[in-house]
Amino acid sequence: MSTAGKATARRGLPVRQRGIALIMVLWLTVMLAVVGGAFAFSMRSEVLAARNAVSIAQVRAAADGAIDRTVLELLRPRTKESWKADGQHHRWKDGDMLLVASAVDEGARIDLNTAAEPLLKNVFVVLGEMDDAAASALVDAIVDWRDADDLRRPSGAEAPDYRAANSNYTPTNRDFESIGELSRVLGVTPALYAKVAGVLTVHSRQRGVNSLTASRNVLLAIPGATPEAVDAYVTARDEALLNNLPVQPFPPAAAFGAGAGAVWRVRAEAFDADGVTFVREAVVRATADPRRPYYALLWSEGERPAPPPPAAPEAAPVPRGPANDASRS
């Protein structure tokens, strides 16, 4: 090779090396950008998750505190302004937190353990859309589930019937501990359970229902009640509540009446300024012990509601109308 060619080769080699180095630098820059972006995104996600966890903890604590306040208001000496376990909503602000609470006497529901059998049967006829014979058989099966013996009622079901039906359960021979336990009774389908569960309880320990606070569905289940009579009564009852007037009892409920007890179903909703919400539902029993004024029979997270309307004045009651009365069930 000539001297000139060798000189040209020596000059060309550094140019190619510089091109390769530039490409490597560009790739390294891209990789660092990707890694940095992924790290930033990950950190942002963790910060948001931590912030959400803090917000949820705050609204949960606020809702739990609203349960305490509601029970305290119900335990205060009775005055015209006292809160009542009648389903009315009370709203107040705590800093940036909006709280909405309501309480209903648990006697407004039908007790699965203690309700009169005609009342319990009518639940399945009216709300469960069963015929008379099927509803009677189901009531027999319910009583067989909770009674202490193994004697089968005429149309009921005891352990041999459950085994014959290949059921995973047999009667417990004790009171129902929860409404969910009803789904294990022979003859109770998921569809039937969904129709009736909302009007039942295991906490009131009463034979009848308190019509002064009962929902429309509960009133419909009372033997002798008609939809027209129930709707007229609910309208009159809500008007009386709106005007802070005495509420009259529902006439068909006279044979299945129950007084207001010391067991309340309380619902508290908490909303923070960022739209985070939490709902606490509890069934509580009042006590005479000032160190422990109540204890919880049920403590659960409720369904989250739609965004709330503008805040009303401190503790202002908002009566429920007949259109949404069924949501008390």
LODOPA-752660 format. One record per residue (C-alpha): residue number from 1; x, z, y. Coordinates in pm, whole numbers, m for minus. Example, Ala and Ser with C-alpha at 12.3 -4.5 7.8 and 13.67 -1.06 7.14 Angstrom:
! residues 2
1;1230;780;m450 $
2;1367;714;m106 $
END
This chain:
! residues 329
1;0;0;0 $
2;127;m85;345 $
3;217;173;600 $
4;m91;79;814 $
5;m330;122;514 $
6;m195;460;432 $
7;m245;569;791 $
8;m608;445;787 $
9;m681;641;465 $
10;m537;954;611 $
11;m754;914;922 $
12;m1077;851;714 $
13;m1052;1155;485 $
14;m1120;1421;751 $
15;m1429;1225;872 $
16;m1592;1241;525 $
17;m1512;1609;490 $
18;m1665;1680;829 $
19;m1989;1505;719 $
20;m2015;1708;400 $
21;m1952;2031;591 $
22;m2227;1938;841 $
23;m2477;1880;559 $
24;m2386;2213;398 $
25;m2430;2393;731 $
26;m2772;2230;778 $
27;m2886;2330;428 $
28;m2757;2682;480 $
29;m2944;2701;811 $
30;m3266;2586;643 $
31;m3224;2837;360 $
32;m3160;3121;603 $
33;m3469;3021;803 $
34;m3683;3019;488 $
35;m3550;3355;373 $
36;m3594;3500;720 $
37;m3949;3367;748 $
38;m4041;3502;407 $
39;m3896;3841;498 $
40;m4082;3847;830 $
41;m4407;3751;658 $
42;m4355;4018;395 $
43;m4285;4283;657 $
44;m4589;4178;859 $
45;m4807;4201;548 $
46;m4672;4547;469 $
47;m4731;4664;826 $
48;m5088;4533;818 $
49;m5149;4693;479 $
50;m5015;5026;604 $
51;m5226;4999;919 $
52;m5537;4920;715 $
53;m5467;5212;481 $
54;m5439;5446;780 $
55;m5761;5306;934 $
56;m5951;5344;607 $
57;m5824;5698;566 $
58;m5936;5779;920 $
59;m6288;5638;882 $
60;m6323;5802;539 $
61;m6228;6139;688 $
62;m6469;6079;976 $
63;m6756;5995;738 $
64;m6683;6305;532 $
65;m6687;6510;850 $
66;m7022;6354;943 $
67;m7163;6481;612 $
68;m7048;6832;708 $
69;m7204;6805;1053 $
70;m7534;6675;915 $
71;m7561;6966;671 $
72;m7474;7210;952 $
73;m7750;7062;1170 $
74;m8000;7090;885 $
75;m7908;7456;833 $
76;m7955;7552;1198 $
77;m8261;7759;1298 $
78;m8561;7531;1340 $
79;m8635;7403;1692 $
80;m8806;7094;1827 $
81;m8469;6922;1859 $
82;m8346;7020;1513 $
83;m8238;6750;1275 $
84;m8473;6704;982 $
85;m8426;6560;635 $
86;m8671;6281;710 $
87;m8448;5972;705 $
88;m8403;5940;1081 $
89;m8065;5816;1199 $
90;m7847;6021;1433 $
91;m7561;5852;1621 $
92;m7268;6001;1808 $
93;m6915;5914;1916 $
94;m6596;6091;1817 $
95;m6321;5935;2026 $
96;m6331;5564;1942 $
97;m6523;5630;1621 $
98;m6898;5565;1598 $
99;m7076;5783;1343 $
100;m7427;5731;1206 $
101;m7583;5987;972 $
102;m7918;6047;809 $
103;m8058;6286;550 $
104;m8359;6272;321 $
105;m8507;6551;116 $
106;m8418;6479;m247 $
107;m8778;6566;m334 $
108;m8857;6221;m194 $
109;m8741;6083;m530 $
110;m8887;6120;m878 $
111;m8691;6355;m1100 $
112;m8610;6205;m1437 $
113;m8596;6548;m1599 $
114;m8890;6732;m1447 $
115;m9141;6476;m1314 $
116;m9494;6478;m1455 $
117;m9523;6220;m1731 $
118;m9807;6022;m1562 $
119;m9588;5986;m1253 $
120;m9286;5881;m1456 $
121;m9494;5634;m1654 $
122;m9632;5477;m1336 $
123;m9277;5411;m1217 $
124;m9231;5174;m1509 $
125;m9578;5020;m1473 $
126;m9565;4955;m1098 $
127;m9195;4906;m1026 $
128;m9074;4808;m1373 $
129;m9367;4567;m1424 $
130;m9428;4694;m1777 $
131;m9765;4707;m1949 $
132;m9929;5042;m2012 $
133;m9834;5069;m2381 $
134;m9469;4975;m2323 $
135;m9440;5221;m2034 $
136;m9590;5501;m2246 $
137;m9343;5427;m2527 $
138;m9053;5435;m2283 $
139;m9161;5772;m2144 $
140;m9172;5903;m2502 $
141;m8819;5772;m2557 $
142;m8702;5939;m2234 $
143;m8849;6274;m2337 $
144;m8694;6238;m2685 $
145;m8357;6177;m2519 $
146;m8369;6496;m2314 $
147;m8559;6743;m2533 $
148;m8367;6988;m2747 $
149;m8511;6886;m3084 $
150;m8478;6586;m3316 $
151;m8852;6543;m3360 $
152;m8964;6195;m3270 $
153;m9260;6157;m3035 $
154;m9533;5909;m3145 $
155;m9375;5610;m2966 $
156;m9039;5763;m2890 $
157;m8689;5725;m3033 $
158;m8450;5970;m3192 $
159;m8102;5924;m3341 $
160;m8215;5721;m3650 $
161;m8390;5469;m3424 $
162;m8075;5421;m3217 $
163;m7864;5370;m3528 $
164;m8118;5121;m3663 $
165;m8093;4929;m3335 $
166;m7709;4928;m3360 $
167;m7688;5124;m3035 $
168;m7363;5283;m2928 $
169;m7554;5590;m2814 $
170;m7788;5854;m2955 $
171;m8000;6106;m2762 $
172;m7806;6391;m2606 $
173;m8094;6640;m2650 $
174;m8033;6778;m2302 $
175;m8133;6691;m1948 $
176;m8008;6371;m1792 $
177;m7693;6443;m1595 $
178;m7710;6122;m1392 $
179;m7947;5833;m1332 $
180;m7694;5600;m1496 $
181;m7759;5778;m1825 $
182;m8109;5623;m1826 $
183;m7952;5286;m1907 $
184;m7859;5422;m2253 $
185;m8216;5499;m2351 $
186;m8359;5264;m2610 $
187;m8579;5007;m2439 $
188;m8415;5024;m2096 $
189;m8271;4681;m2012 $
190;m8032;4616;m1722 $
191;m8311;4434;m1536 $
192;m8551;4725;m1580 $
193;m8288;4977;m1477 $
194;m8218;4782;m1157 $
195;m8587;4790;m1066 $
196;m8641;5166;m1104 $
197;m8307;5340;m1047 $
198;m8349;5353;m670 $
199;m8653;5584;m684 $
200;m8518;5828;m943 $
201;m8307;6142;m922 $
202;m8186;6424;m1145 $
203;m8136;6671;m860 $
204;m8475;6759;m709 $
205;m8599;6964;m1007 $
206;m8958;6908;m895 $
207;m9266;6790;m1081 $
208;m9385;6564;m803 $
209;m9258;6402;m484 $
210;m9252;6495;m118 $
211;m9466;6219;35 $
212;m9359;6320;387 $
213;m9017;6166;324 $
214;m9068;5941;20 $
215;m8989;5570;44 $
216;m9249;5300;10 $
217;m9147;5229;m350 $
218;m9183;5594;m446 $
219;m9527;5611;m286 $
220;m9630;5296;m474 $
221;m9537;5467;m801 $
222;m9782;5753;m742 $
223;m10089;5709;m966 $
224;m10389;5596;m762 $
225;m10183;5457;m473 $
226;m10245;5101;m353 $
227;m10010;4880;m150 $
228;m10259;4876;138 $
229;m10288;5256;146 $
230;m9911;5298;120 $
231;m9838;5054;403 $
232;m10096;5217;629 $
233;m9953;5561;554 $
234;m9592;5454;615 $
235;m9688;5300;949 $
236;m9871;5617;1057 $
237;m9585;5835;934 $
238;m9320;5639;1123 $
239;m9532;5650;1440 $
240;m9563;6027;1406 $
241;m9186;6060;1362 $
242;m9124;5840;1666 $
243;m9343;6066;1879 $
244;m9213;6387;1720 $
245;m9559;6471;1585 $
246;m9647;6642;1254 $
247;m9658;6409;955 $
248;m9962;6429;730 $
249;m9923;6416;348 $
250;m10020;6107;150 $
251;m10362;6183;m9 $
252;m10292;6025;m353 $
253;m9982;6246;m379 $
254;m10188;6566;m383 $
255;m10182;6583;m762 $
256;m9807;6516;m770 $
257;m9696;6694;m458 $
258;m9366;6867;m396 $
259;m9236;7063;m103 $
260;m8918;7007;93 $
261;m8639;7173;m99 $
262;m8283;7272;m18 $
263;m8138;6958;m178 $
264;m8067;6666;55 $
265;m7936;6314;13 $
266;m7705;6251;309 $
267;m7560;5917;417 $
268;m7284;5895;677 $
269;m7138;5572;818 $
270;m6817;5559;1023 $
271;m6707;5260;1234 $
272;m6377;5243;1421 $
273;m6295;5024;1720 $
274;m6130;4761;1498 $
275;m6439;4715;1283 $
276;m6316;4916;984 $
277;m6609;5095;819 $
278;m6666;5352;549 $
279;m6988;5490;405 $
280;m7017;5825;231 $
281;m7326;5914;28 $
282;m7376;6265;m100 $
283;m7642;6479;m258 $
284;m7592;6839;m150 $
285;m7758;7169;m229 $
286;m7768;7433;43 $
287;m7657;7786;m40 $
288;m7695;8127;124 $
289;m7318;8179;125 $
290;m7177;8131;479 $
291;m6833;8071;331 $
292;m6968;7778;133 $
293;m7292;7662;297 $
294;m7341;7380;49 $
295;m7199;7223;m262 $
296;m7207;6859;m360 $
297;m7407;6740;m658 $
298;m7307;6379;m594 $
299;m7022;6243;m380 $
300;m6968;5867;m373 $
301;m6881;5570;m156 $
302;m7189;5385;m37 $
303;m7249;5019;35 $
304;m7104;4914;367 $
305;m7367;4823;625 $
306;m7388;4541;875 $
307;m7213;4594;1211 $
308;m7391;4871;1401 $
309;m7604;4824;1713 $
310;m7481;4967;2044 $
311;m7432;5342;2032 $
312;m7733;5553;2126 $
313;m7703;5883;2317 $
314;m7556;6185;2141 $
315;m7746;6266;1824 $
316;m8045;6051;1925 $
317;m8274;5994;1625 $
318;m8368;5639;1537 $
319;m8685;5627;1325 $
320;m8708;5391;1034 $
321;m8986;5137;1031 $
322;m9188;5025;731 $
323;m8987;4703;707 $
324;m8668;4886;607 $
325;m8825;5195;460 $
326;m8750;5075;108 $
327;m8377;5111;172 $
328;m8422;5489;143 $
329;m8482;5449;m230 $
END
